[in-house]
Amino acid sequence: MTLACQTWGDPNKPAMLFLHGFMGCGADWEPIARALSRDFYCLAPDLPGHGESDLTGITTGNAFDETAAAIVDLLTARDITDAILLGYSMGGRIGWYTALKYPDWFTTLILESASPGLKTAEERTTRLETDQQRAEAMRSGDFRDFLDRWYHQPLFQSMARQPEKLAALKEYRLIQSPNTLATALNYFSVARQPGLWDLSRALLVPVLLIVGEFDEKYRGIAGEVAATCLRRANVRVLPQVGHNTHWETPQQFIQAVETFIETEVKPSRRLL
């Protein structure tokens, strides 16, 4: 499997890997990556089934393993031996799993609105049914209508305060294939994600958990993860935004990332 990838900045600088959310692509990160490329070589792949990356090599039940291997292959092909990993929502979940499977490759995790998975079999069954219904709606219905309903979820409702920007985002999402996205939704459903709650206790690197003030569900997850699972966790709640914090308030997001790196990551690297 080969992942399409966009890059910004000098390849000789420290690497920062960006992983997008569901229905997104690497280009979603451009405003953030361009700002951070002053200090980092920024790479933003299209995850399988998104953008220009197809689903070749991805199978039901093994999608997280196969994608993690493809991410490491991407870094290897560019002679990158360690990177800061920054992932949003689905990309955060995939990145979290990848960092646990390949811990020597990542010096820091920045996880935006990400979950370590569901805790019970009942939760997984219920969520898989929901995601399969969503996938079928994408395949059989009007994709524009699906997008309207998707962004009307409570997680995203604060995005409606920027109507022109949200309308442009929906138009951009329409470029992609709903059939392919539906398959990717099935592969990368949180219901199929390996549980990372207990495994995360093995993480030794600094972790920043970014969540939005209006995203009550993920604020709760971040607080619980920081308190029970991670040794070196920082939680940053960005005010007056929901699930997609980097889209709603890019400058605050960039500032949160830069502050974390300056205060938590650089001192750690000096100690090494």
Buried (B, 14 or more C-beta within 10 A) or exposed (E): BBBBBBBBBEEEEBBBBBBBBBBBBBBBBBBBBEBBBEBBBBBBBBBBBBBBBBBEBBEEEEBBBBBBBBBBEBBEEBEBEBBBBBBBBBBBBBBBBBBBBBEEBBBBBBBBBBBBBBEEEEEBEEBBEEBBEBBEBBBEEEBEEBBEEBBEEEBBEBBEEBEEEBEEBBEBBEEBBBBBBBBBBBBBBBBBBBEBBEBBEEBEBBBBBBBBBBBEEBBEBBBEBBEEBBEBBBBBBBEEBBBBBBBBBEEBBBBBBBEBBEEBBEEBEEEE
